[in-house]
Amino acid sequence: MSDYPQIPACTRHEFHTKDKAYALIIGVYNEGDKFIRQLAALQPYRAYADLIIADGNSSDGATTPKALEGKVRTLLVNTDEQRGLSVQYRSALHYALEQGYKGFIMMDGNGKDGVDAIPRFIEKLQEGFDFIQGSRFMRGGFHENTPLVRVLGIRLVFNPIVWLAAGYAFTDAMNGFKACNRAFLEHPKIKPFRRIFVRYGLQYFFNYSAPKLGLKLCEIPVSRVYIKDTMPHSKIVGYKAYLKILVELAQTVTGRYNA
């Protein structure tokens, strides 16, 4: 691919130099107070990883440079014509690779994920795992107030399809809390920095590719808690949104994203 890598345009705000061997990349778009509370909870974990915010050009004021200075290492604001979580991750992962990080933890910026799992991800990276998936459903994991449609969709549709296609029985393949190392991102059959990845396809492709390529992978228990009586519970709302997810999943397991 002659024009690879394909890196989305973004504005970069660096608040301090690289300090840790690992990067925690947080994808966020207009999460407001949920992200503010999450960022406060993450401050003690800056001892484990540098925080990189992959912002989708939010307008709620929670991710301005002024709001983040002194709390994160870098803010990347998407300015590309493409918009989506995979676009944000393409920018942030490429930046983190360039900066020399050994491993990369990815999490959503909506405050649902238990930040106490961060050291466990790093332990697995240090043990040589190429890909680590966080799971709320495995033994030791925890979830609360998860919409029933989400639980059924993950356990009865998403997980089985990934298992049949890739040969690994993830218990929570749709969970955005996951990690990988440099070797994974630089694998010639991964090529994550392609414009074909826009919405959630990059994350799905990671879960599909890791077992298909025979890489060293595992799951670790994590928690994911939805705030009760808060609607909508996520940005995936309505049958059209779920249909788009199924289309992206089908495209993943039928090889559309194969490098």
Secondary structure, DSSP 8 states (H G I E B T S, - for coil): -TT------EEEEE-S---SSEEEEEEESS-THHHHHHHHHHGGGGGT-EEEEEE----SSTTSHHHHTTT-SEEEEE-SS--SHHHHHHHHHHHHHHTT-SEEEEEESSS-B-GGGHHHHHHHHHTT-SEEEEESSSTT-EEES--HHHHHIIIIIIHHHHHHHHS---S-TT-S-EEEEHHHHT-TTT----TT--SSHHHHHHHHHHHHTT--EEEEE-EEE--TT-SSSSS--HHHHHHHHHHHHHHHHTTTT--
